[in-house]
Amino acid sequence: MGVTIDRSAHAAIVTLRWPERRNALGPQEAEQVAEAIAEAAGSGAAALVLTGEKAFCAGGDLPSILAAIEGADPAEVEAIVYDRFQTLARALRGCRIPTVAAVNGAAIGLGLDLALWCDRRFVAPSARLGQGWARMGLVPGTGGAALLERLAPGLLWKLLGSGGELTVDDAAAHGIAEVVADPVAAAVEFAAALSRVGSQALAGYVALTRTGLPDDAYLHECARLQSHRLTSADFARRVERSGLTAKKE
């Protein structure tokens, strides 16, 4: 099914629906989600809720990524990262209404970055959060390093030194997320509360609170660094050890 948009009275709910791969995203899927976010942003809802079926987002879909970058040079890979994957970051940063991540299951790498781009995060007790990128010798290609440092200074370095996993309790202790039994229900309830503020005032809060988010210059640098990692011999060796191969159409 891909990605769906559902409406409650006050929330536009964008749901990633690739459960067979825990909503890991390739370039095409990333663009689809970004388009859905842009559509939901203009729906008249008080807030946008981003969630996933059976999992939030387990990261980038490596076989799809390998297929997309096969034979490409660093400049071409940089364009893929910026034009396709980073559309997600720009869609969330530019969303005119408050954004809420409702995290169930895995939010790893790209998935954690998506949650961090949102204005508020509700996570299930069973959620799995992680930095993820470093395991493949990559950097956070969608702005996650700056986002995590902004929310919890020093935590990224702690995660790099401890395998990258972030428990939900640690996420709550650092003020990154709130642990709730039903993240989607909590997000929808929050949207209803926000509706009482009024759309024009909410737009002002959105503008004022996102001034410190990574800008396009930072995202370009993320894409540049990631392109060199994705075309490196080190990454090729890690892929070979993982046993993953490019997805054939």
Buried (B, 14 or more C-beta within 10 A) or exposed (E): EEBEBEEBEBBBBBBBEBEEBBBBBBBEBBBBBBEBBBBBBEEEBBBBBBBBBBBBBBBBBBBBBBBBBEEBEBEEBBEBBBEBBBBBBBBBBEBBBBBBBBBBBBBBBBBBBBBBBBBBBBBBEEBBBBBBBBBBBBBBBBBBBBBBEEBBEEBBEBBEEEEBEBEBEBBBEBEBBBBBEEBBEBBBBBBBEBBEEEBEEBEEEBEEEBEEBBEEEBBBBBBBBBBEBBBBEEBEEBBEEEEBEBBEE
